[in-house]
């Protein structure tokens, strides 16, 4: 998992964030705006619950951890 800090924010909004998760040959890019973290975790959790999607609960934990590192504390 990497935090694409060298890339411009996805929407040009300074409070937008993007992280990438590399797993096997797949690359997942997750984008969110400040305050929308819970919605992203819910969406990633739904993906992990779907056995057709190659994400698991460890990946959800990694996304959450990277989100916490990407967003400065208030």
ZAPA-980960 format. One record per residue (C-alpha): x, y, z; chain. Coordinates in Angstrom, 3 decimals. Layout:
BEGIN
+----------+----------+----------+-----+
|       xx |       yy |       zz | mol |
+----------+----------+----------+-----+
|        X |        Y |        Z |   A |
...
+----------+----------+----------+-----+
// end
This chain:
BEGIN
+----------+----------+----------+-----+
|       xx |       yy |       zz | mol |
+----------+----------+----------+-----+
|    0.000 |    0.000 |    0.000 |   A |
|    1.293 |    3.436 |   -0.830 |   A |
|    0.114 |    6.925 |   -0.177 |   A |
|    0.443 |    8.882 |   -3.395 |   A |
|    1.605 |   12.058 |   -1.702 |   A |
|    3.548 |   13.150 |   -4.784 |   A |
|    0.408 |   13.194 |   -6.930 |   A |
|   -1.927 |   16.171 |   -7.036 |   A |
|   -5.147 |   15.748 |   -5.064 |   A |
|   -7.698 |   13.827 |   -7.148 |   A |
|  -10.210 |   16.688 |   -7.345 |   A |
|   -7.854 |   19.620 |   -6.982 |   A |
|   -9.351 |   20.098 |   -3.533 |   A |
|   -6.581 |   20.404 |   -0.905 |   A |
|   -8.540 |   18.209 |    1.510 |   A |
|   -8.800 |   15.306 |   -0.941 |   A |
|   -6.690 |   12.205 |   -0.424 |   A |
|   -5.678 |    9.157 |   -2.421 |   A |
|   -4.048 |    5.865 |   -1.438 |   A |
|   -3.186 |    2.842 |   -3.539 |   A |
|   -3.237 |   -0.817 |   -2.577 |   A |
|   -1.197 |   -3.250 |   -4.664 |   A |
|   -2.177 |   -6.894 |   -4.337 |   A |
|   -0.827 |   -9.425 |   -6.791 |   A |
|   -1.370 |   -8.003 |  -10.264 |   A |
|   -4.170 |   -5.726 |   -9.066 |   A |
|   -3.927 |   -2.088 |   -8.086 |   A |
|   -6.725 |   -0.492 |   -6.103 |   A |
|   -6.892 |    3.298 |   -5.846 |   A |
|   -9.071 |    4.757 |   -3.122 |   A |
|   -9.933 |    8.458 |   -3.086 |   A |
|  -11.858 |   10.406 |   -0.475 |   A |
|  -12.330 |   13.875 |    0.902 |   A |
|  -11.767 |   14.877 |    4.471 |   A |
|  -14.727 |   13.779 |    6.598 |   A |
|  -15.686 |   10.929 |    4.255 |   A |
|  -13.368 |    8.333 |    5.787 |   A |
|  -16.148 |    6.220 |    7.319 |   A |
|  -17.918 |    5.918 |    3.962 |   A |
|  -14.738 |    4.705 |    2.292 |   A |
|  -14.094 |    2.113 |    5.018 |   A |
|  -17.692 |    0.914 |    4.645 |   A |
|  -17.241 |    0.577 |    0.877 |   A |
|  -13.932 |   -1.287 |    1.203 |   A |
|  -15.499 |   -3.540 |    3.852 |   A |
|  -18.319 |   -4.402 |    1.452 |   A |
|  -15.737 |   -5.317 |   -1.181 |   A |
|  -13.876 |   -7.541 |    1.300 |   A |
|  -17.136 |   -9.311 |    2.196 |   A |
|  -17.722 |  -10.190 |   -1.466 |   A |
|  -15.948 |  -13.473 |   -2.204 |   A |
|  -15.699 |  -12.508 |   -5.888 |   A |
|  -13.418 |   -9.571 |   -4.984 |   A |
|   -9.768 |  -10.347 |   -4.171 |   A |
|   -9.690 |   -8.100 |   -1.091 |   A |
|   -9.770 |   -9.416 |    2.454 |   A |
|  -10.160 |   -8.007 |    5.958 |   A |
|   -6.424 |   -7.489 |    6.318 |   A |
|   -6.628 |   -5.210 |    3.270 |   A |
|   -9.426 |   -3.231 |    4.943 |   A |
|   -7.208 |   -2.793 |    8.000 |   A |
|   -4.319 |   -1.654 |    5.782 |   A |
|   -6.525 |    0.886 |    3.987 |   A |
|   -7.733 |    2.227 |    7.333 |   A |
|   -4.173 |    2.495 |    8.659 |   A |
|   -2.991 |    4.318 |    5.538 |   A |
|   -5.963 |    6.674 |    5.768 |   A |
|   -5.030 |    7.542 |    9.339 |   A |
|   -1.465 |    8.281 |    8.227 |   A |
|   -2.604 |   10.357 |    5.235 |   A |
|   -4.908 |   12.645 |    7.209 |   A |
|   -3.249 |   14.958 |    9.724 |   A |
|   -4.768 |   15.019 |   13.177 |   A |
|   -6.820 |   18.148 |   13.964 |   A |
+----------+----------+----------+-----+
// end
